[in-house]
Structure formats: C-alpha cells, structure tokens
Amino acid sequence: MVLAGVAQAVGGDVTEAELQREVERLLDEAGLLWHHCPRAYRCRGPAGFPDLLALGLGGLLVAELKGPDGETSAAQDLWHWTAARAGLRPRLWRPADLNGRIATELDAIK
C-alpha cells in the first residue's frame, strides 16, 4: 500500500484525507470511473452527498469516508438510505477498511 505502515495504522493514525488519497489510488488501480468533489460548498444540491461515486461495468457504488471516530450526519444517512433503496451500493469506509475490504468491494463493481 502507498500509506507507510498502513497495516499498523489501520483504524489508528490514518486521517480522512489520507484515506481519501488511498481510496483514489485503489479506484485508479481497479480501472474504475470515479468522482470526488473535494469542496462540497462548490457543489449544488442537497447536503450530505457522498464523498465518492465509483462506476464499473458491475454497478455504481457510493461511499462516505470517515476517520476512525467520524460520524455521519443525518443528511449523509439520508443519501445512503436512499441509494440503498434505489439498488445502489452505499458504503461507509474507515481507515480500518484498508485491510482489504475496500479493494474487495471495488473489485465487485469492475
């Protein structure tokens, strides 16, 4: 992995920004189309839009990224609930998910 010592840091010292960069690397490695809006205040629409959209021939995944102790807002929960009801794959990823879970879930939509 690109993050030095990520195995030791899983769930620990990896920040949300570092997690974002590592997930972007995994998305590129998987050959998926993806989008992240780094400055949500510039985006239009209701609050809570997911951090990432990933698209492959196997489907569309929406993901919220949080640090080890980060919590989702009610607006983010609504987006994820609605995405699930629409048949999408909403995910909440944390640094601990760099243990292979994220890569496995991305492989599922290739």
Residue pairs with C-beta under 8 A, 6 or more apart in sequence:
1 7
1 22
1 98
2 21
2 22
2 25
3 9
3 14
3 18
3 22
3 98
6 14
6 22
6 95
6 98
7 99
9 95
10 95
10 96
10 98
10 99
11 68
11 94
11 95
11 96
12 68
12 95
14 22
14 67
14 68
14 95
14 98
15 67
16 65
16 66
16 67
16 70
18 95
19 65
19 67
19 93
19 94
19 95
19 98
20 36
20 51
20 65
22 98
23 52
23 63
23 65
23 93
23 102
24 34
24 36
26 102
26 103
26 106
27 34
27 52
27 54
27 106
30 56
30 103
30 106
30 107
30 110
31 56
31 110
32 54
32 55
32 56
32 106
32 109
32 110
33 54
33 55
33 56
34 52
34 53
34 54
34 55
35 52
35 53
36 51
36 52
36 53
37 43
37 49
40 47
40 49
43 49
46 75
46 79
47 73
47 75
48 73
48 74
48 75
48 76
48 77
48 78
48 79
49 79
50 62
50 63
50 64
50 76
50 79
50 80
50 83
50 90
51 63
51 64
51 65
52 61
52 62
52 63
52 64
52 65
53 60
53 61
53 62
54 60
54 61
54 62
54 63
54 106
54 109
55 61
55 109
56 106
56 109
56 110
57 109
57 110
58 108
58 109
58 110
59 88
59 89
59 108
59 109
60 88
60 89
60 109
61 88
61 89
61 90
61 91
61 105
61 106
61 109
62 79
62 80
62 83
62 88
62 89
62 90
62 91
63 90
63 91
63 92
63 93
64 72
64 76
64 80
64 90
64 91
64 92
64 93
65 93
65 94
66 72
66 92
66 93
66 94
67 94
67 95
68 94
68 95
68 96
70 94
72 80
72 92
79 90
80 90
80 92
81 90
83 89
83 90
84 90
89 105
89 108
89 109
91 105
93 101
93 102
